[in-house]
Amino acid sequence: MTDSTRPPIVDSSAALLAKGYTWLPDRWRRTDAPVVRARLMGRQAVALRGPDAVRFFYDERHVERRSALPEPVLSTLFGHGAVHTLDGHAHRVRKEMFLSLLTGPQAVASLVECVTAAWDEAVASWPGRPSVVLFDEASRILTRGVCRWAGVPLLDADEVARDLVAMVDGFATAGPRHWRARRARNRCEAWLGHLVEDVRAGIATAPAGSALDAVVRHRDADGEFLDPRTAAVELLNVIRPTVAVCWFVTYAGHALHHRPEVRERLREDDPAHAVAFAHELRRFYPFAPFLGGLAVTDLRWRGELIPAGTLVLLDLFGQNHDPALWDEPYTFDPRRFVDRPPPRDELIPQGGGDPAAGHRCPGEDVTVALLWALGPRLARLEYDVPDQDLRIPLNRMPARVRSGFVLGKVRVPVAERGLRV
């Protein structure tokens, strides 16, 4: 069948909402073609996956991101005017600010130190409580840690944590979760916008070298400072993704409960296994289903026409569970990464490509380092797992453990108190 005679495609928006993460993998299983064709929100769409597709997708001559992000995503997850909406030179200049903050051993270690200190402080109080919800506790711990590192003063860490979680939890849905996400973003942008103005007016202080300091002083490609609202958006784009690691911390609890042999191995002082555990968490468990951009011009991918303006989807969840790349892809097994660090464009839970030149998340190193530090800490705790709903519905985006993973009767081993990984 030629491109010109291809029959019209029925809109798949309802199917995507109904099936969530399984929508694209199901479509791949029903085709031998190198692409999946669909319509989403009335727009022609083409889905790709595989390491070569990652490189194709992140080539700005092929796909641009600026106009591909829908308004509901900008008003909840990323913010209007965020680095995610830029391309070319403007994107690279803005992205450099994030790279300076979130990459490099010293920067990562500093953030991890703040978060692990917050973890150790919080965990010390858990034995006095009948139960704790890991998702909620991890979100508060990460909020305290990242804001301390970023130089952002907190009056109510619990409230800020709820808002930061809401932004992530409501971006890919309609209804109450989505409207909570919008309200949360409005509150946080107003709060941080005022903080930026206070720093510039000399009313507040930004610690030298902090994220707050970097955002306040950043000059964009046009040589101008960011306006307070955009500065707040970008400060949130440092803080919010760090707090979103609470999803993976909760998945860690889920994995350790269902794979006790993995928990025993993680308790050992074995950095290679701890890093492998972090990678396997990010590969196995659902986070972002796919990424989208628009075809810059008429393109060809393995003989398939992709007309200019087509919505191009990079299938993250499908690629991370592709049997062509992973043995037993639906089995949780950190050993796959012990002797084989993941190739850059094969494992793509947070996108692919070069973080310095493209749209790959610059906080990926931070995510791995935090899970490397917190995974063994969680494994070494002693606790009960009371009856609860541990299902992870894949038709919910973003997915999460329904119960939040409840820990009962937590005991902190003496050797673990104050330990640093």
C-alpha positions in Angstrom: 0.0 0.0 0.0 1.4 3.4 -1.0 1.3 6.5 1.3 -1.3 8.1 -1.0 -3.7 5.1 -0.8 -3.4 4.5 2.9 -6.9 4.4 4.5 -7.9 7.0 7.0 -7.0 6.3 10.6 -9.5 6.4 13.4 -8.6 8.8 16.3 -6.9 6.9 19.1 -7.2 9.5 21.9 -9.9 7.5 23.7 -7.9 4.3 23.4 -4.8 6.0 24.8 -6.7 7.2 27.8 -8.3 3.8 28.3 -5.1 1.7 27.9 -2.4 4.1 29.1 1.1 2.7 28.9 -0.1 -0.5 27.1 -1.6 1.4 24.2 1.6 1.7 22.1 3.0 -1.8 23.0 -0.3 -3.3 22.0 -0.1 -1.5 18.7 3.4 -2.7 18.1 2.4 -6.3 18.6 -0.2 -5.9 15.9 2.1 -4.6 13.1 5.2 -5.6 11.3 5.8 -2.1 10.1 8.7 0.0 11.4 6.2 2.6 12.7 2.8 2.8 14.4 0.4 5.2 12.8 -2.4 6.8 14.7 -4.4 10.0 15.2 -4.3 11.8 18.5 -6.5 14.8 19.2 -7.3 14.9 15.5 -3.6 15.1 14.5 -1.8 12.5 12.4 0.8 10.7 14.6 3.6 8.3 14.0 5.3 6.3 16.8 8.9 5.1 16.7 11.1 3.1 19.0 14.7 1.7 19.1 18.1 3.3 19.5 18.2 4.5 15.9 14.7 6.0 16.3 16.0 7.8 19.4 18.8 9.5 17.4 16.3 10.3 14.6 13.9 11.8 17.0 16.4 14.0 18.8 17.9 15.4 15.5 16.5 18.9 15.3 16.6 18.7 11.5 13.8 16.1 11.9 11.7 16.8 15.0 11.1 20.0 16.9 9.6 20.2 20.4 8.7 23.9 20.7 5.1 23.7 19.4 4.5 20.0 20.2 3.7 20.3 23.9 0.0 20.8 24.5 -1.3 23.5 26.7 -2.5 21.2 29.5 1.1 19.8 29.8 2.6 23.3 29.9 0.0 24.5 32.5 0.8 21.6 34.8 4.1 19.8 34.3 6.6 22.1 32.6 5.3 25.6 32.7 4.8 28.1 29.9 8.1 29.5 28.6 10.1 26.5 30.0 13.3 25.2 28.4 11.2 22.3 27.0 9.5 24.7 24.7 12.7 26.0 23.1 14.7 24.7 20.2 18.1 25.5 18.6 20.4 28.1 20.1 17.8 29.4 22.6 17.3 25.9 23.9 21.1 25.3 24.3 21.7 28.5 26.1 18.9 27.9 28.6 19.8 24.2 28.9 23.4 25.1 29.9 22.0 26.5 33.1 20.5 23.2 34.0 23.6 21.2 33.0 25.7 23.4 35.2 23.5 22.6 38.2 22.6 19.0 37.6 25.6 17.3 36.0 29.1 16.6 37.2 30.1 14.6 40.3 30.3 17.5 42.7 26.9 18.9 41.8 25.2 15.5 42.0 27.0 14.6 45.3 25.9 17.9 46.9 22.2 17.3 46.1 22.4 13.6 47.1 23.9 14.7 50.4 21.1 17.1 51.2 18.5 14.5 50.3 20.1 11.6 52.3 20.4 13.9 55.3 16.7 14.6 55.1 16.0 10.9 54.7 18.0 9.9 57.8 16.3 12.7 59.8 12.9 11.6 58.8 13.5 7.8 59.1 14.6 8.3 62.7 10.9 9.2 63.6 9.3 6.3 61.8 9.7 3.7 64.5 7.4 5.8 66.8 4.5 5.6 64.3 2.2 2.7 63.6 2.7 3.0 59.8 4.1 5.4 57.2 3.2 5.7 53.5 6.4 5.5 51.5 5.2 7.7 48.6 4.1 10.5 50.9 7.2 10.4 53.1 9.6 10.2 50.1 7.9 13.3 48.5 8.4 15.3 51.7 12.0 14.1 52.1 12.9 15.0 48.6 11.2 18.4 48.8 13.2 19.3 52.0 16.4 18.0 50.5 16.2 19.6 47.1 15.0 23.0 48.4 17.8 23.0 50.9 20.3 22.3 48.1 18.6 24.9 45.8 18.8 27.7 48.4 15.0 27.9 48.5 13.6 28.6 52.0 10.6 26.5 53.0 7.8 27.5 55.4 5.6 24.4 54.9 7.5 21.5 53.3 4.3 19.3 53.4 2.3 21.8 51.4 5.0 22.3 48.8 5.5 18.6 48.5 1.8 18.1 47.8 1.9 20.8 45.1 5.0 19.4 43.4 3.5 15.9 43.4 0.2 17.3 42.1 1.9 18.8 39.1 3.3 15.5 38.0 0.3 13.5 39.0 -2.2 15.5 37.0 -0.5 16.4 33.7 -1.7 13.4 31.7 -5.3 13.2 32.7 -8.5 15.1 32.8 -10.8 15.9 35.8 -9.9 16.6 39.4 -6.3 15.5 39.2 -5.6 17.9 36.3 -7.2 20.9 38.0 -5.3 20.2 41.2 -2.2 20.3 39.1 -3.0 23.6 37.5 -3.8 25.2 40.9 -0.6 23.7 42.4 1.5 25.2 39.5 -0.1 28.6 39.9 0.7 28.7 43.7 4.3 27.5 43.2 5.0 29.9 40.3 3.6 32.8 42.4 5.7 31.8 45.5 8.9 31.4 43.6 8.3 34.4 41.4 8.1 36.6 44.5 11.2 35.0 45.8 13.1 35.8 42.6 11.9 39.4 42.9 13.0 39.6 46.5 16.5 38.3 45.7 16.9 40.9 42.9 15.6 43.6 45.2 18.1 42.6 48.0 15.3 41.6 50.3 16.2 37.9 50.2 19.5 36.2 49.6 20.4 33.4 47.2 23.3 31.3 48.4 26.2 31.6 46.0 26.2 28.7 43.5 22.7 27.6 44.4 20.0 26.8 41.9 18.2 30.0 43.1 21.3 32.0 42.4 21.8 30.5 39.0 18.2 31.1 37.9 18.2 34.7 39.2 21.5 35.5 37.4 20.8 33.6 34.1 20.8 35.6 30.9 19.0 34.0 28.0 20.1 33.9 24.3 18.9 37.5 23.9 21.2 38.6 26.7 18.3 39.5 29.0 17.5 38.1 32.5 14.5 35.8 32.8 11.4 37.6 33.9 10.2 36.5 37.4 7.5 34.2 36.2 9.8 32.3 33.7 12.5 32.2 36.4 10.0 30.6 38.7 9.1 28.1 36.0 12.7 27.1 35.5 13.4 26.9 39.3 10.4 24.5 39.4 12.0 22.5 36.6 14.9 21.9 38.9 12.9 21.1 42.0 9.9 19.3 40.6 11.7 16.5 38.8 13.8 15.8 41.9 10.7 15.4 44.0 9.2 13.1 41.3 11.9 10.6 42.2 9.3 9.7 45.0 7.6 7.6 42.3 10.8 5.5 41.9 11.4 5.3 45.6 8.0 3.8 46.0 8.6 1.4 43.2 11.8 0.4 45.0 9.6 -0.6 48.0 7.4 -2.5 45.6 10.3 -4.3 44.0 12.0 -5.2 47.3 8.8 -6.6 48.6 8.1 -8.9 45.6 11.8 -9.8 45.1 13.3 -10.5 48.5 16.5 -11.9 47.0 17.0 -8.5 45.4 16.5 -6.9 48.8 19.1 -9.1 50.4 21.6 -8.3 47.7 20.9 -4.6 48.0 21.6 -4.7 51.7 25.2 -5.5 51.0 27.8 -2.8 50.5 28.0 -3.3 46.7 27.9 -0.1 44.7 27.7 -1.9 41.4 24.6 -3.7 42.4 23.0 -0.5 43.8 23.5 1.3 40.5 22.2 -1.7 38.6 19.1 -1.6 40.9 18.6 2.1 40.1 18.8 1.4 36.4 16.4 -1.5 36.5 13.8 0.5 38.5 13.8 3.1 35.8 13.6 0.5 33.0 11.0 -1.8 34.5 8.5 0.5 36.2 6.2 2.9 34.3 6.9 6.6 34.4 6.6 8.6 31.2 4.8 6.7 28.4 6.2 8.5 25.4 7.6 11.8 24.2 6.3 13.9 21.3 7.5 16.4 18.8 6.5 17.6 15.3 8.1 16.7 12.0 10.0 19.7 10.7 9.7 18.7 7.1 8.6 15.6 5.1 10.7 12.8 6.5 11.4 9.1 5.7 11.9 6.6 8.4 12.9 3.1 7.1 10.9 3.7 4.0 7.9 5.2 5.7 6.8 8.7 4.9 6.3 11.1 7.8 4.7 14.3 6.4 5.7 17.7 7.8 3.7 18.6 10.8 3.1 15.0 11.9 3.1 14.3 15.6 6.2 12.1 16.1 6.1 9.9 19.3 9.1 8.3 20.9 7.8 5.2 22.7 9.7 5.2 26.0 7.7 2.6 27.9 7.6 0.3 24.8 11.3 0.6 24.2 12.2 -0.1 27.8 10.2 -3.4 27.5 11.2 -4.3 23.9 12.2 -8.0 23.7 14.5 -7.0 20.9 16.6 -5.1 23.4 16.0 -6.8 26.7 15.9 -10.5 27.7 12.7 -11.2 29.6 11.7 -7.5 29.6 8.8 -7.9 32.0 11.0 -9.5 34.7 12.6 -7.3 37.3 16.3 -8.2 37.3 19.0 -5.7 38.2 21.7 -8.2 37.2 21.2 -7.2 33.6 23.0 -4.0 34.4 25.8 -5.2 36.7 28.3 -5.9 34.0 26.7 -3.9 31.3 26.0 -0.2 31.9 23.0 0.8 29.8 23.8 2.2 26.4 22.6 5.8 26.2 19.9 5.3 23.5 18.6 1.9 24.7 17.5 2.7 28.2 15.3 5.9 27.9 12.9 6.3 30.8 13.8 10.0 30.9 14.3 10.4 27.2 17.4 9.8 25.0 20.0 11.6 23.1 22.8 13.9 24.3 21.7 15.9 27.4 24.0 18.8 26.4 22.7 19.1 22.8 19.2 17.8 23.0 16.1 17.5 25.1 17.2 14.6 27.3 16.6 15.2 30.9 19.7 16.8 32.5 18.6 15.5 35.9 19.0 11.8 34.9 22.3 11.5 36.7 20.6 12.9 39.8 17.8 10.4 39.6 20.3 7.5 39.3 22.4 8.8 42.2 19.4 9.4 44.5 18.1 5.8 43.8 21.6 4.5 44.3 21.7 6.2 47.7 18.1 5.6 48.9 17.6 2.1 47.6 20.1 0.4 50.0 18.8 2.6 52.8 15.3 1.3 52.3 16.5 -2.2 51.9 18.3 -2.1 55.2 15.2 -0.9 57.1 13.2 -3.5 58.9 9.4 -3.2 58.5 6.1 -5.1 58.0 4.1 -4.8 54.9 0.4 -4.8 56.0 -2.4 -5.9 53.7 -2.9 -3.1 51.1 -3.5 -2.6 47.4 -0.1 -2.9 45.7 -1.4 -2.9 42.2 0.1 -0.5 39.6 -2.7 0.2 37.1 -1.1 0.8 33.7 -4.2 2.8 32.5 -3.4 5.5 35.0 -0.9 8.1 33.8 1.4 8.6 35.5 1.1 5.1 37.1 1.8 4.7 40.8 1.4 2.1 43.5 -2.3 2.4 44.6 -1.6 2.2 48.3 1.5 4.4 48.1 3.3 1.4 49.7 2.5 1.3 53.4 5.3 0.3 55.8 4.3 -0.9 59.3 6.3 -1.1 62.5 9.4 0.3 61.0 12.7 -0.6 62.8 15.9 1.2 62.1 19.0 -1.1 62.6 21.6 0.4 64.9 24.2 0.1 62.2 22.0 2.1 59.8 21.5 5.2 62.0 23.4 8.1 60.5 24.9 5.9 57.8 25.9 7.5 54.5 26.0 5.5 51.2 
